Amino acid sequence: MEQYYNYDREKYPFVKLVTNLFDCNLQELHRSKEVKYDFFDRPGKDSDTIFHQTFYDAMRAGWLDFEETYKNFIRDEISQIIGIDDKIVFQKWPSFRVHLPGNVAVGGWHRDFDYNHPEGEINFILAITPMFESNTTISESEPGKMDFRQFTLNPGQIVKFNGNKCIHGNLPNTTGKTRVSLDFRVMKYENYNNSHLLTSLSKNNKFLIGDYYDIITQ
């Protein structure tokens, strides 16, 4: 079952940092670039836009304010939520999601396990803009239950869910508002498998510390 949590937006200024990066009202992000996109019907295609390029270029350039905020958030907040007081393995860079009007944010309904992710991962989504109605993520509450429901979040909230084993995805966005969010995966060090040989479908990253993952020691 999914669980919602609030966090301090001043202490962890994700919204401010991403808004400053794009310098616009993020719910109107689709109006900021005169670019047409095909329907995102497969993994990889859904993370290959000018908006994704802007975000990941900033990360590659060394976006220190964001990196510090993200790591502090994992160490101080996420570790408490999942009950870790030693080592936490986490997605090195969060996934940047843009749910454009008339499109989807992720190309295909799936379980992360189907996309080569190792067992033991715990999923989180962090809202940068309001997530509601058809511009949000939809998931079953438990594996195989097929009781799909929409996650409703506002900036300053995260949702924890079992994306590794629960089918999830999204619908074409008919709200007229772009949704921007981050998602990331963490796991207890005891569940980390350093012999996992499969790679991510979109970027071909290895699910290993130093590639897809990083590690924080409390």
N, C-alpha and C positions, 0 to 999 in steps of 0.2 A: 504494500500500500504506500502511495506517495505521501511525503511529509513536507510541510511548508515551514520556512524559518525566515525571520526578519533579521536584517543586519544594519549596522550603523553606516549610513551613506557618507557621513563626514569622515569617519575613520577609514572607510574603504571606498574611495571616490571613483568607482568603476564608471558610473554614469557620466560624471563630469569629464573624466579622461577621454572616454569614447566620443562624447559630444564635442569636446574641444578638437579632437582629431579630425572630425568631419565638418565642424564649424557650421552646423545647420540644425534645424529641428529634425531629430532622427526619425520621427514618425512620418516625415515628409521626405525622407532620404531619396525615395524613388523619383522625386521631382528635381533633385540636385544635379542629375546627370542625364543628358539627352541620349540615353543608350537603351536599346531594346534587347531583351533577353528571351531566348527560347525557354520553353517549359523545362524545369529541372527534373528530368526523368531518370537520372542515374547518379550514383555517388561520384564525386569529382566535379561533375558539371555544376553542382549546387554550391561549390566553393570557388568558382572561377569567374568572379565578376570584378569590376573596378573597385567595388566596396571591400571585397575580401583582399584584393591586392593592396589597398591602402592600409588595412589593418595589419596584415602580415609583413608588409614592407616596414612598418613602424617597429614591429617586433624584431625583425632581422637587423634593423639599424641600431637596436639597443634602446628600447623604450623603457628607461629605468624606472620612471614613476609607476608605470603600469606593472612591470615585473615585480617591484617591491610590494605594491598593493596586493597583487595576486598571491605571492608567496606568503605574505603575512596572513592573508585571509585563510589560506590552506593550513598554515601552522597553528593559528590561534582560534579559528572558528570551526573549520571543517573537521579538524582532528577531534575536537570536543563532541561534535555531532555524532561521529562514528565511533567514538570511544577509543582513541589511540593516544597513548602517552609516551610512545617510543619513536618508531619510524613510520613515516607515511609516504607511500609511493603515489605520485600524482602526475597527471597529464602535464607535460612540460609547458606547452602553450595551449590555452583553452581554444576550443573551436568557436569561431565567429560565425554567427547565423544572421542572415538577412532574409526575412520573409516578405517579399515584395508583393504588392497587390496583383492579383491574377496569377500568382505563381505559388510554389511551395518553397519551404526552406531546406528540406532534405529530400533528395530524390529517391523515394521508395519507402514503403512500410517495412520494418525490419526489427530484428533483435540485434544488438551489437555483437552478440556471439556469432551470428550469421555472417558478420563482416570481419571475422577473424580475431575479434577482441578476446583476450583470455578471460576465463572465469575468475570471479573474485572482485571484479570492478564494481564500484558503486557510482551511479550517475547523479550529477547535479546540473540544474539549469539556473542561470542567474539572469534575471530580466534587466535589460537596459532601457527598454520602453515597455509600456503596458502590453501584456499578453492576454488576449481575450478572444472569444468567439472563434472565428475561422483563421486567425493569424497566430495561433498558438500550437504547442505540441499536444498531441493526443496519445494516450497510452492505456493499456489494460492495467488493472491494479495488481494483478498477480499473474504469473506465467500460465497461459492457457485459459484464463478466465474469460477473455474476449468481452469484457465489460468496459469498453472504451469510454474515456471521459477526457474532457479538455482540462489542461492545467491553466488556472487563472492566477496571474502574478502581476505585481506592480514593481516599478523600480524600488530597490531596497529589500527585495524578497528573492529567495531561492527555493527550489523544490528538489528534494532527494527522491529518487525512484530507481527501480531495478530495470534499467534499460538494457542490461546484459541479457536478460532472459524474457522480459516483457516486450511484446510487439508494440511499436510506437511509430509515429509519423506525423503527418499534418495534411490538412486539406488546402485546396486553392484559397488564397486569401481574398475574401470578398469585403473586408472591412474598409478598404480605401486607405488604410494606415499601414505603413511598413512596421514590421516587428524586428527589433534588433535584440539579440541576446547572446550570452556566452554559455557554452556547456563544457563540462570537464568531467573526468573520471579519476577516482582515487581508489586505492586499495591498501589493506594492511600488508605490511612487509612480509608477514608469514604466508600470505597468499600469492606473493610474487613468484613467477616462474621464469627463471633466467634461461631456460631452454626452449621457450616458446618461439617457434621458428616462423610463424605466419606473420604477414605484414598487413598494414592498413590498406584498404582498397583505394582511397583517394590519393594518398601521397607516398605509398609504399614504405612507410616508416616501420621499423622493427619495434615491437612492443617490449622494449628493453630499457632499463635505466641508462641514460646517456643518449637515447634516441627519442622515442615517443614519451618516455617517462623521465621524471627527475625524482629525487628523494630528499626529504627533510627529516632530520633527526631532532627530536624535541630536546 
